[in-house]
Each structure stands twice: as C-alpha cells, then as structure tokens.
C-alpha cells in the first residue's frame, strides 16, 4: 500500500475505533463509579470475563445460529434470484405474485413463526424457513430492479447486432443487475441473521442444537446478565462480519468496472 492509501485507511478506520473505546471506557467507569449491579448492567470487563469462561458453549451456539443463517441466505439468493428472473421475463407473473412477496415482507416473522414451527416437525428446518422468508424480499426486489435497469444505448446495440434473448440476458442484463443484487445481498445477510435469532426465540427449544437466542433466554431467566450480554455481543459481531463479507464479495465481483466501486475506492 502507498503512504497515501495508508493515511486514507487510518482516517477512515480510526474515528469509529476511538468512539468505541470512549464508549466502553465510559461504560466501565460508570459501572465502577456508581456501583451498578451486574444483574442490571454488567461492566465490559465482566462481560469479557464471562465470555472467556463460557466461550465453548457460546461459540457452539453461535455456530448453530450461523448455520441456520447461512443456509437461509443461500436459499434466499437462489430462490429470490430465480423469482426475479421470472418477473423480468413475464410481466404477468410479476403482477400475479409480487403482491404476495410484499405480504411476506410486511408480515412480522414473530406472527407466522409459531405456525411454521407447528407445521414443520423438524425444528432446524422450521428455523431455516423463517429466516429465508425474512431474507428473500431484498433479493427479489433489488435483482428485479437491476435486471430492468439496462442502458437504452446498450439495448439498441444488442438489438442492432441481433443478439438472442439468452445473450441479452447473460451479457447485458445480468452485469447491469449485479450492483443491485449485491446491495440486496448486504441487506439480506443481516435479515437472515435476524430471522434466525427471532425464530429461535419463538421456538424456545432446549437441547444441544440450540442457538444464541436460546442462550439469551436462559441467561435472562437465570439472571445471568453478563452471559446474556456476551451472547448479544456475539450476535452483533456475527452481523458485522456477514456485512463485511458481502461488501468484500461485491468489490470482488464488480472489480473496477462499476462506478459504485471505483468512486468508493477513489
């Protein structure tokens, strides 16, 4: 990296780090100065100690939640992209089914999760279905918009060269849709995690294959608040990590040919 790039990275990354350090320091100082009980608001140092002590259980629960999240995200990408392609190919299909996609999006997952969990005997499968439902709409919406956001001049060029419908789709519409698709993917990654956690809350099942939501519930019932905060911290870190991975995939796929990446890195 050039010195200029290093300075730019420092300028971009340093302010949020400073804010985070100040917040944690103030939190720790307030807990110590006012003697706040740990069962109300634990200090960051106590949360860190609890995390280290309970890390095997919490990390196992994190993997269970992440497994549901990743499977649901993969299903949302495959199913959502297929639906978007069908919408673009047939306006009649879009007019017939798009309202129902909106209904799924605006219906709170906590309202339909109990029904799904009752109907589907396999709890893990029920959690995956719930997370997929909440994550699929951004993929459908953004990919549909992207497939339609084709430059008119490029369309005329393909028409003059008598490109087939398949060539038009592969070489024109899909590249035009990629920035929109990755924008939806960044949103869906977070929604898949939220859907997995909410579904786990609703399911509330114990046993070995339980995720972080169950650990939070149990910690709350037993007034193990530091452990609950440690589990919440893991969920937050998982969400941020998923978002950063999607941003990295977006930059890798778009490279330097799309303005959104070129301008962001300029």
N, C-alpha and C positions, 0 to 999 in steps of 0.2 A: 504493500500500500504506500502511496505517496504521502508526504507530510501533510499536504492539503486534505487528503482523504481522511487521514488520522485525526486532524483537527476537527473536521466536519463530523466524524463519528463521535468524538468526545463531546462536541457541542450538542449533538442530538441526544446522546445517551446519558450525559451527566445530570441534567436538571431533574429528570424523574427519579434518578438514584438518590440525589440529595433530598428531594421531597420525601421519599420513602424512609430514609434514615432519620430525618427530622420527626416524622410521624411516629415511627417506632420508638425513638428516644423519648418523645413527649409522652407517649402511652406508658412506657416503662416508668418514667419519672412520676407520672400522675398516680399510677398504682401504688408505688412505694410511698409517695408523699401523703396521700390521703388514706392509705391503708385499705384500699378497696378489696373486699373478699374475693377469693379466686372463684367462688361459685357464682359471682355476678359477672365480673370482667377480669379474667386472668391476665397477668402480665406477659409480654412477649417472651421473656426468658423462661417462664413456667410453661408456656405453650411449646417452646423449643425443647425443653427437658422432657415433657410428656411425649412429644413426637418421637424423640430418640428412644425413649423407653418402650413405646408401643408401636414402633415402626414396622415390625414384621406383620402385625395384624392390620395396620392401616394401609401398608403398601399392598398387601394381598387384596384388601377391599378396593383399593384404587384400581388394581388390575381388573377386577370383576366389573367395575363401573366402566373402565375404559374399553373393555372387550365389547360390552353392550353398545357403547358409544360408537366405536369404530365400525362394527357390523352394521349398525343403523345408518351411519353416514355413508357407508358403501352402498347399501340398498337404496338410500335416498338419491345418491348420484346416478345409479344405474336406472332405477325406475323413473326418477324425475327427468333425466335426460331423454329417455325413450318417450315419455309423455310429451315433452316439449317438441321433439321431432314430429310426433303425430299431430300436434296442434298446428305446427307450421305447414305440414303437408296437406292438412284438411281443415279449413276454417269451420266446417260443420262439426267436426269432432271437438274443436276448441269451444265453440258456442254451446255444445251439449254438456261438456264435462268440466270446463273451467270454473263455473259457479260452485261445483262440488269441491274442487280443490280449495277454493276460498273458504267454504264452510268448514273444511277440516282445519284450515289455518286459524280461523277465528274462534273455533270451539275450544275452550280450555281443556288441556290434556287431563287435568285432575277430574274433569267431569266424565270423560269417557274411559279413563284408565281402569277404574273398577270393573266396568263391563267387559273390557278386553281381558283383564286378568281372570274374570269368572269364566268367560267363554273359552279361553286358551288354557289348557291344563298345565302346559309347560311354562313355569314362571319366567325363565330366561327368555323364551320366545315371546312371551307377552310384553316383557320389558323392551325387547328389540322392536316390536311392532309399535309400541307407544313412542319410542324415541324416533323411529322412522317417520311416523305421521307428523311429528312436530318439526322435523328437519327437512321435509321434502319440498315444501312450498317455495322457499327461495331458489332452489334448483330449477323447479318448473318455471317460475316467473322470470328469473333472470336469463335462463337459457332461451326461453321463447322470445324474449325481447332481443337478445343478441342475435338469434338466427334471422330476425327480421331487420336488424339494423345493418343493412348492407348498403354500401355506397352506390348511388344510382349510376355513376360513371363506370364502376366495375361491373355492374349488372349489364350495362349496354355493351361493354367489351366482351363479356362472355356470350351475350346474345349474338353479336356480330360474328364471333368465332364458332357459333352453333354448338356450344357446349351442351352436353346432355344434362338431364336433371340430376344424375348422380355426381357428375363432375361439378356442377353448380353447387351441390351440397358440400362435397368434400373440399374443394379448393376455394370456395368463396364464402359460403355461409358459416361453416364451422370455424375457420380462422377469425371471421368477424365476431362470432359469438364467444370466443374464448375469454376475453376480458370480462364480459358479463357473467359467464359461467363461474369464473374464479371469484368474482365478487360475491356471487351467491354461495359458493363453497365456503368462503370465510364466515358468512353468517350461519350457514347450516352446521358447521363444525361446532359452534357454540350452542346452537339449538339442540343438536343431538345429545350433547352432554347434559344440558338442562332437562331434556326429555327423559334421559336415562335416570337422572337423580330423582326427578319428580315421580316417575313410575316406581322407583324403588321405595320412595316414601309411601306411596299408595299401597304397594304390595305388602310392605312391612313384614316380610318373612325372614325368619332367622336361619341358622344353619351355617354351613361352611361357605357356601357360594353366595355370600351377601356383600353388597357394595358399600360405598361410603355413606349413602343415605341411611342405611340401617345402623351403621356405627354412630352417626349423629343422633338418631332417635334413641338408641340405647344410652348414649352418653348423657343426653338430656334427661331421660327417665331416672338415671342413677346420679344425677347432679355432678357428673364428671365433665365440667365445663371446659377445662383446658384440653381434654381429649376431643371434645366437640369442635373447639376452635382449630385444633390440629387437623381434623378431618376437613373442615371448611377451607383451611389453607391449602390442603392437597387438591381439593376441587378447583380452587382458584388457579393454582399453578398448572393443573391439567388443562383448564380452559385457555390460559395464555399460551401454553405450549402448542396446543392444537391450532390456535390462530396463527402463531408464528410459522408453523409448518405449512399452513395453507398459503401464507404470504410468500414463503420460500418456493413452494411449488408454482405459484403464479409467476414469480420472477423467472424461474427456470423455464417455464413453458413459453412465456411471452418474450423472453430474451431482451433484445434491444430493438425489436421491430415495432413495438407498440408504444404510443405516446405516454400511456399511463406509467410504464416502467421507465422510459427514457427521462421523462420530466421528474420523476421521483428520485432518480439517481443523479440528476444533473446538479 
